[in-house]
Amino acid sequence: MAKNKGAYVKSYSRGGISRRDFLKYSSMAVSAAAFPNVIGCAGYKPRQDCQNQMAQSSSMGVVHDIFAPAGLGPIKTRNRIIRSATTLGLVAKDGRANSKLTEAYIELCEGGVGAIITGSSAVQQSGISTPYGLTLYTDDNIKDCKLLTERVHAYGTPIIMQITHGGRQTRRAYTGETPVAPSPIKDSYYNEETPKELTELEIRGIIDSFIAAIVRAQKAGFDGVQLHGAHGYLLSGFLSPATNRRTDQWGGSTENRFRIISEIYKGARKQVGAYPILIKINAYDHQSDGLRLEEAVQIAALLQEAGCDAIEVSCGMSCDGFSTIRVTSFPSESILAYSYQYKDSPYLLKKLFPLVAPLVVDQHEPLLNYNVCAAREIKQRVQIPIVVVGGIRYRHDIEQIIGGNMADFVALSRPFIAEPDIVNRFKNESLAESSCISCGYCLMAIEQGPTRCFHGELS
């Protein structure tokens, strides 16, 4: 097995990476590209025919009844606008569902959301990467989750639990244990110490944990689960050749790197039958030797063969910087105020950080609709429903994405933080675009408390 190439240098940060690495990995997009003028980004450049189709759709006024009920596989949604997985920071410290979280979901239901995907829910205590997220790695939490799902279902809204293992992005601050990774890797934004390669026994244990979480989700009344196979978390870490350096049956070929997911599907189907199991995957990441769309299309085909019910298409991982979630300008204020690793940085670093960061960080563009063309290519190769997420802000764009057969559903996250009733307001035409300015402050603040919209200003 190749040795870890990442040199962990002495620094002021508690996270164990240098200041320059932090600046590099906390990147953002500094300009927006209006749909349909997608200009591509590192790791992926949209095909010209996709850009042409979007331009033609714009001029022809292609529309679709995005507010009609639809089928997300076997799940019947109220419309085609889904709340993508978003941690709201409202659960109890032990990961239990509570009244605060339930009321937040009721607000989404009343606002017209088509379906809700919960925030990331760890399948093992040793794999927590997000604070204040639901957990379902113990039967003790089923009862509270069932109360939540019953309240949501009273509004006719399906709710899907996203389940995950943090892998190399696990935070020891939340688990009290050592982070793990599927293989030696280069650099990692979140690591507090060098991640270790999983043993065969540990991999099998994680597979069993995913299966057990799926069984619990079914018992708790969730309409389905979504495996988190994107953004650098454990399943994504197996899929990307940049992070999976294994030479055994779990690494190497596309099929081998996909094996952990196929084993989860195989084992789960024996336990839950046709219960809906969706997944979120990257269409690409921004590592020089990482995942590319051509291979993501192959993975989508393998997912369909494995019995996946729907695929949500995203991109990127934490060590790419702000690629998964694009921002309009570098959110230095919120990083220094809320980031677990950097809020206690020395005075000098805090003063220099806002000045130096924009000169060092990578650029990820465009700001809007940046996964649409990738989702379109995946959709052309599979028959199961495709959901696209990433910088979707305008009602007109949603109508064109669906009407142009680029995806079957769209998923929004930050727009729902800014306006929980955005679907109703789109529907009654009182709103044409989200008020979300993509500042990214909400992303940083989740480390310290409940998620909320800052609209670019600390308060």
C-alpha positions as CSV (number, residue, x, y, z in Angstrom):
1,M,0.0,0.0,0.0
2,A,1.3,3.4,-0.9
3,K,2.4,5.6,2.0
4,N,0.4,8.7,3.0
5,K,1.8,11.6,0.9
6,G,0.3,14.3,3.1
7,A,3.0,16.1,5.1
8,Y,1.3,17.3,8.3
9,V,3.3,20.4,9.2
10,K,3.5,22.4,12.4
11,S,1.0,25.2,12.4
12,Y,-1.2,27.5,14.5
13,S,-4.3,25.5,13.7
14,R,-5.7,22.8,16.0
15,G,-6.6,20.8,12.9
16,G,-3.0,19.8,12.1
17,I,-2.7,21.4,8.7
18,S,-0.7,24.4,7.6
19,R,-2.2,27.8,7.2
20,R,-1.5,27.8,3.5
21,D,-3.2,24.4,3.1
22,F,-6.3,25.7,4.9
23,L,-6.4,28.7,2.6
24,K,-6.1,26.4,-0.4
25,Y,-8.8,24.0,0.8
26,S,-11.2,26.7,1.9
27,S,-11.7,28.1,-1.6
28,M,-14.7,29.7,-3.3
29,A,-16.0,30.9,-6.6
30,V,-15.6,34.7,-7.0
31,S,-18.0,35.2,-9.8
32,A,-21.4,33.8,-10.9
33,A,-22.3,32.6,-14.3
34,A,-26.0,33.0,-15.2
35,F,-27.9,30.0,-16.5
36,P,-27.6,28.8,-19.2
37,N,-24.0,30.2,-19.5
38,V,-22.3,27.3,-17.7
39,I,-18.6,27.6,-18.1
40,G,-17.4,24.5,-16.3
41,C,-15.1,23.9,-13.4
42,A,-12.0,21.9,-12.4
43,G,-12.6,18.3,-13.0
44,Y,-15.5,18.8,-15.4
45,K,-16.3,20.9,-18.5
46,P,-19.9,20.6,-19.8
47,R,-20.3,19.3,-23.4
48,Q,-21.2,21.9,-25.9
49,D,-24.5,20.2,-26.8
50,C,-25.7,20.5,-23.2
51,Q,-24.9,24.2,-23.2
52,N,-26.7,24.6,-26.6
53,Q,-29.7,22.7,-25.3
54,M,-30.0,25.1,-22.3
55,A,-29.6,28.1,-24.5
56,Q,-32.3,26.8,-26.9
57,S,-34.6,25.9,-24.0
58,S,-34.2,29.5,-22.7
59,S,-35.1,31.0,-26.0
60,M,-38.0,28.6,-26.6
61,G,-39.4,29.0,-23.2
62,V,-39.5,25.3,-22.3
63,V,-41.5,24.8,-19.2
64,H,-42.9,21.9,-17.1
65,D,-45.4,21.6,-14.4
66,I,-42.9,21.2,-11.7
67,F,-45.6,21.5,-9.0
68,A,-47.5,18.3,-10.0
69,P,-47.1,15.1,-7.9
70,A,-44.3,12.8,-9.2
71,G,-42.7,9.5,-8.5
72,L,-39.2,9.4,-7.0
73,G,-38.9,5.7,-7.7
74,P,-41.6,4.2,-5.5
75,I,-41.8,7.4,-3.4
76,K,-44.7,9.7,-4.3
77,T,-43.6,13.3,-3.9
78,R,-45.9,16.4,-3.8
79,N,-43.9,18.1,-6.6
80,R,-40.4,18.0,-8.2
81,I,-38.6,20.3,-5.8
82,I,-36.9,18.4,-2.9
83,R,-35.2,19.7,0.2
84,S,-31.7,18.3,-0.2
85,A,-30.0,16.9,2.9
86,T,-29.2,19.8,5.3
87,T,-28.1,19.5,8.9
88,L,-30.2,22.0,10.9
89,G,-28.4,21.7,14.3
90,L,-31.7,21.2,16.1
91,V,-31.5,17.7,17.5
92,A,-30.5,16.7,21.0
93,K,-26.8,16.1,21.6
94,D,-27.3,12.4,21.5
95,G,-28.7,12.7,18.0
96,R,-32.3,12.2,18.9
97,A,-35.1,13.8,17.0
98,N,-36.9,16.4,19.0
99,S,-39.7,19.0,18.8
100,K,-37.4,21.7,17.4
101,L,-36.4,19.6,14.5
102,T,-40.0,18.4,13.9
103,E,-41.3,22.0,13.8
104,A,-38.6,22.9,11.3
105,Y,-39.7,20.1,9.0
106,I,-43.4,21.1,9.5
107,E,-42.4,24.6,8.3
108,L,-41.0,23.0,5.2
109,C,-44.2,21.0,4.7
110,E,-46.4,24.0,5.1
111,G,-44.1,25.8,2.6
112,G,-44.9,23.2,-0.1
113,V,-41.7,21.1,-0.3
114,G,-42.0,18.1,-2.5
115,A,-40.1,15.8,-0.2
116,I,-37.6,16.2,2.6
117,I,-34.2,14.5,2.9
118,T,-32.9,14.7,6.4
119,G,-29.5,16.0,7.4
120,S,-26.7,13.5,7.4
121,S,-27.2,10.7,10.0
122,A,-24.2,8.7,11.1
123,V,-24.5,4.9,11.0
124,Q,-21.7,4.5,13.6
125,Q,-20.7,6.7,16.5
126,S,-17.1,6.4,15.1
127,G,-18.2,8.0,11.8
128,I,-19.8,11.3,12.9
129,S,-18.6,14.3,10.8
130,T,-21.4,16.8,11.4
131,P,-22.4,18.2,14.7
132,Y,-26.0,18.0,15.9
133,G,-27.2,15.6,13.2
134,L,-29.7,12.8,13.6
135,T,-28.2,9.4,14.5
136,L,-29.7,6.0,13.9
137,Y,-26.9,3.7,15.0
138,T,-29.0,2.5,18.0
139,D,-32.5,1.3,18.4
140,D,-33.0,3.8,21.2
141,N,-33.6,6.6,18.6
142,I,-36.3,4.8,16.6
143,K,-39.2,6.0,18.9
144,D,-38.4,9.7,18.6
145,C,-37.8,9.4,14.8
146,K,-41.2,7.7,14.4
147,L,-42.9,10.7,16.2
148,L,-41.1,13.0,13.7
149,T,-42.1,11.0,10.6
150,E,-45.7,10.7,11.7
151,R,-46.0,14.5,12.0
152,V,-44.4,15.1,8.6
153,H,-46.7,12.5,7.0
154,A,-49.7,14.3,8.3
155,Y,-48.9,16.9,5.6
156,G,-48.6,14.3,2.9
157,T,-44.9,14.9,2.6
158,P,-42.4,12.0,2.2
159,I,-39.3,12.2,4.4
160,I,-36.1,10.3,3.5
161,M,-33.3,9.7,5.9
162,Q,-29.8,10.3,4.7
163,I,-27.3,7.9,6.2
164,T,-23.5,8.2,6.2
165,H,-20.2,7.4,7.7
166,G,-17.7,10.3,7.8
167,G,-14.6,8.3,6.8
168,R,-11.6,10.5,6.6
169,Q,-13.8,13.5,7.4
170,T,-14.8,12.1,10.7
171,R,-14.4,14.6,13.5
172,R,-12.9,13.3,16.7
173,A,-14.3,16.3,18.5
174,Y,-17.7,14.7,18.0
175,T,-16.8,11.0,18.4
176,G,-14.0,10.9,20.9
177,E,-12.4,8.3,18.6
178,T,-9.7,8.3,15.9
179,P,-10.9,9.2,12.4
180,V,-10.7,6.4,9.8
181,A,-10.3,6.3,6.0
182,P,-10.5,3.7,3.3
183,S,-6.9,4.1,2.3
184,P,-3.9,6.4,2.7
185,I,-4.6,9.8,1.1
186,K,-2.9,13.0,0.2
187,D,-4.4,15.9,2.2
188,S,-7.5,16.3,4.2
189,Y,-9.2,19.4,5.5
190,Y,-10.8,17.8,8.5
191,N,-8.3,15.3,9.7
192,E,-7.0,15.8,13.2
193,E,-4.4,13.1,12.7
194,T,-3.4,10.8,9.8
195,P,-6.3,8.6,8.8
196,K,-5.8,4.9,8.8
197,E,-6.6,2.2,6.3
198,L,-9.7,0.1,7.1
199,T,-9.2,-3.6,7.7
200,E,-11.4,-6.2,6.0
201,L,-13.2,-6.7,9.3
202,E,-13.8,-3.0,9.7
203,I,-15.2,-2.7,6.2
204,R,-17.6,-5.5,6.9
205,G,-18.6,-3.9,10.1
206,I,-19.4,-0.6,8.3
207,I,-21.5,-2.4,5.7
208,D,-23.5,-4.1,8.5
209,S,-23.9,-0.7,10.2
210,F,-25.4,0.8,7.0
211,I,-27.8,-2.2,6.7
212,A,-28.8,-1.9,10.3
213,A,-29.5,1.8,9.9
214,I,-31.7,1.1,6.8
215,V,-33.7,-1.4,8.9
216,R,-34.1,1.2,11.7
217,A,-35.2,3.9,9.2
218,Q,-37.9,1.6,7.9
219,K,-39.1,0.9,11.4
220,A,-39.0,4.6,12.2
221,G,-41.4,5.3,9.3
222,F,-39.1,7.1,6.9
223,D,-40.2,6.7,3.3
224,G,-36.8,5.6,2.3
225,V,-33.1,6.2,2.9
226,Q,-30.4,8.0,0.9
227,L,-26.8,6.7,1.1
228,H,-24.4,9.6,1.2
229,G,-21.9,8.6,-1.4
230,A,-20.7,12.1,-2.2
231,H,-18.6,15.0,-0.9
232,G,-15.6,13.0,0.4
233,Y,-17.4,11.0,3.1
234,L,-16.6,7.3,3.4
235,L,-18.6,5.8,0.5
236,S,-17.4,8.7,-1.7
237,G,-13.9,8.0,-0.5
238,F,-14.2,4.5,-1.8
239,L,-15.5,5.6,-5.2
240,S,-12.9,8.2,-6.0
241,P,-9.5,7.0,-7.2
242,A,-7.9,10.0,-5.5
243,T,-8.8,8.7,-2.0
244,N,-9.0,5.0,-2.6
245,R,-5.5,3.7,-3.0
246,R,-6.3,0.1,-2.0
247,T,-4.9,-2.8,-4.0
248,D,-7.3,-5.5,-2.7
249,Q,-10.9,-6.3,-3.7
250,W,-12.1,-2.9,-2.4
251,G,-9.8,-0.8,-4.6
252,G,-8.4,-0.5,-8.1
253,S,-11.1,-1.0,-10.7
254,T,-14.4,0.9,-10.8
255,E,-16.2,-2.3,-9.8
256,N,-13.9,-2.9,-6.9
257,R,-14.2,0.6,-5.6
258,F,-18.0,0.3,-5.9
259,R,-18.1,-3.0,-4.1
260,I,-18.8,-1.6,-0.6
261,I,-22.0,0.0,-2.0
262,S,-23.1,-3.1,-3.9
263,E,-22.6,-5.1,-0.7
264,I,-24.8,-2.6,1.2
265,Y,-27.6,-2.9,-1.3
266,K,-27.3,-6.7,-1.5
267,G,-27.4,-7.1,2.3
268,A,-30.2,-4.5,2.8
269,R,-32.5,-6.0,0.2
270,K,-32.5,-9.2,2.2
271,Q,-33.6,-7.3,5.3
272,V,-36.0,-4.6,3.9
273,G,-37.1,-6.0,0.5
274,A,-38.2,-3.2,-1.9
275,Y,-37.9,-0.4,0.7
276,P,-36.6,2.6,-1.3
277,I,-32.8,3.1,-1.1
278,L,-31.5,6.1,-2.9
279,I,-28.0,7.5,-3.1
280,K,-26.2,10.8,-3.5
281,I,-23.0,10.6,-5.6
282,N,-20.4,12.9,-7.1
283,A,-20.4,13.3,-10.8
284,Y,-16.8,14.5,-10.4
285,D,-14.4,15.9,-7.9
286,H,-11.6,18.4,-8.3
287,Q,-8.6,16.2,-7.5
288,S,-6.0,15.8,-10.2
289,D,-6.4,12.0,-10.0
290,G,-10.0,12.0,-8.8
291,L,-13.4,11.0,-10.0
292,R,-14.5,12.1,-13.5
293,L,-17.9,12.2,-15.1
294,E,-17.2,9.3,-17.5
295,E,-16.6,7.0,-14.5
296,A,-19.6,8.5,-12.6
297,V,-21.8,7.4,-15.5
298,Q,-20.4,3.8,-15.1
299,I,-21.1,4.0,-11.4
300,A,-24.7,5.1,-12.1
301,A,-25.2,2.1,-14.3
302,L,-23.8,-0.2,-11.5
303,L,-26.2,1.5,-9.1
304,Q,-29.2,0.8,-11.3
305,E,-28.1,-2.8,-11.6
306,A,-27.7,-3.0,-7.8
307,G,-31.3,-1.9,-7.3
308,C,-30.9,1.8,-6.5
309,D,-34.2,3.7,-6.6
310,A,-32.9,7.2,-7.5
311,I,-29.6,9.1,-7.8
312,E,-28.9,12.6,-6.6
313,V,-26.0,14.2,-8.6
314,S,-23.6,16.5,-6.8
315,C,-19.8,17.1,-6.9
316,G,-16.7,17.7,-5.0
317,M,-15.2,16.9,-1.5
318,S,-14.1,18.9,1.4
319,C,-10.4,19.0,0.4
320,D,-11.5,20.7,-2.9
321,G,-12.5,23.8,-1.0
322,F,-15.8,25.5,-1.7
323,S,-16.7,23.3,-4.7
324,T,-19.6,21.3,-3.3
325,I,-21.2,24.5,-2.0
326,R,-20.1,27.5,-4.0
327,V,-19.9,31.0,-2.4
328,T,-19.8,34.5,-3.9
329,S,-16.9,35.7,-1.9
330,F,-14.5,34.2,0.6
331,P,-16.4,33.9,3.9
332,S,-13.4,34.8,6.1
333,E,-15.5,36.4,8.8
334,S,-17.7,33.4,9.3
335,I,-14.8,31.0,9.2
336,L,-12.9,32.8,11.9
337,A,-16.1,33.3,14.0
338,Y,-17.5,29.8,13.7
339,S,-15.1,27.2,12.4
340,Y,-14.2,24.6,14.9
341,Q,-10.6,24.5,13.8
342,Y,-9.9,28.2,13.3
343,K,-12.1,30.3,15.6
344,D,-9.4,30.3,18.3
345,S,-6.5,31.1,15.9
346,P,-3.8,33.6,17.0
347,Y,-4.5,37.3,16.7
348,L,-2.0,37.9,13.8
349,L,-3.4,35.0,11.7
350,K,-7.0,36.4,12.2
351,K,-5.8,39.8,10.9
352,L,-3.8,38.4,7.9
353,F,-6.3,35.8,6.9
354,P,-8.9,38.0,5.1
355,L,-6.1,39.7,3.2
356,V,-4.1,36.6,2.1
357,A,-6.9,34.1,1.5
358,P,-8.3,35.6,-1.7
359,L,-4.8,35.6,-3.2
360,V,-4.2,31.9,-2.5
361,V,-7.4,30.1,-2.9
362,D,-8.5,28.1,-5.9
363,Q,-11.4,29.3,-8.1
364,H,-14.4,27.1,-8.6
365,E,-17.0,28.2,-11.1
366,P,-19.8,28.7,-12.0
367,L,-21.9,29.7,-9.1
368,L,-25.2,28.5,-10.5
369,N,-26.6,25.2,-11.9
370,Y,-23.1,23.7,-11.9
371,N,-24.2,20.0,-11.8
372,V,-27.0,20.2,-14.4
373,C,-25.0,19.1,-17.5
374,A,-23.4,16.3,-15.5
375,A,-26.8,15.1,-14.3
376,R,-28.1,15.2,-17.9
377,E,-25.3,12.9,-19.1
378,I,-26.0,10.5,-16.3
379,K,-29.7,10.6,-16.9
380,Q,-29.2,9.6,-20.6
381,R,-27.6,6.4,-19.4
382,V,-30.0,5.1,-16.8
383,Q,-33.7,4.7,-16.4
384,I,-34.0,5.4,-12.7
385,P,-34.9,9.0,-11.5
386,I,-32.1,11.6,-11.4
387,V,-32.1,14.4,-8.9
388,V,-29.7,17.4,-9.5
389,V,-28.5,19.7,-6.7
390,G,-26.1,22.7,-6.8
391,G,-26.6,26.4,-7.2
392,I,-30.3,26.2,-8.3
393,R,-31.9,29.5,-7.5
394,Y,-34.5,30.4,-10.2
395,R,-38.0,29.1,-10.8
396,H,-37.4,29.5,-14.6
397,D,-34.2,27.4,-14.4
398,I,-36.1,24.6,-12.5
399,E,-38.7,24.5,-15.2
400,Q,-36.1,24.3,-17.9
401,I,-34.1,21.6,-16.1
402,I,-37.2,19.4,-15.8
403,G,-38.8,20.4,-19.0
404,G,-35.5,19.9,-20.9
405,N,-35.3,16.4,-19.5
406,M,-31.9,17.2,-17.9
407,A,-33.1,15.7,-14.6
408,D,-36.3,14.4,-13.1
409,F,-36.1,16.4,-9.8
410,V,-34.2,19.4,-8.4
411,A,-32.9,19.5,-4.9
412,L,-32.3,22.7,-3.0
413,S,-30.6,23.3,0.4
414,R,-29.6,26.9,1.2
415,P,-32.7,28.4,-0.5
416,F,-34.8,26.4,2.0
417,I,-32.8,27.9,4.9
418,A,-33.5,31.4,3.6
419,E,-37.1,30.7,2.7
420,P,-38.7,27.6,4.0
421,D,-41.9,28.5,1.9
422,I,-40.0,28.9,-1.3
423,V,-42.0,26.2,-3.2
424,N,-45.3,27.9,-2.4
425,R,-43.9,31.2,-3.4
426,F,-42.6,29.8,-6.6
427,K,-46.0,28.2,-7.2
428,N,-48.1,31.3,-6.6
429,E,-45.6,33.4,-8.6
430,S,-44.9,35.8,-5.8
431,L,-41.2,34.8,-6.1
432,A,-39.1,34.2,-9.2
433,E,-35.7,33.6,-7.5
434,S,-34.4,32.6,-4.1
435,S,-33.2,35.4,-1.8
436,C,-30.1,33.2,-1.0
437,I,-27.0,35.1,-2.0
438,S,-24.7,32.0,-1.6
439,C,-22.6,33.7,1.1
440,G,-21.8,30.4,2.8
441,Y,-22.1,31.8,6.3
442,C,-24.7,29.2,7.2
443,L,-22.2,26.4,6.3
444,M,-19.7,27.7,8.8
445,A,-22.1,28.5,11.6
446,I,-23.5,25.0,11.8
447,E,-20.4,24.1,13.9
448,Q,-21.6,26.3,16.7
449,G,-25.4,26.0,16.7
450,P,-28.7,25.9,14.8
451,T,-28.6,26.6,11.0
452,R,-29.9,29.9,9.9
453,C,-29.6,32.4,7.1
454,F,-27.1,35.2,7.7
455,H,-27.4,36.9,4.3
456,G,-23.8,37.7,4.3
457,E,-23.6,39.5,7.7
458,L,-22.6,38.2,11.1
459,S,-25.0,39.1,13.9
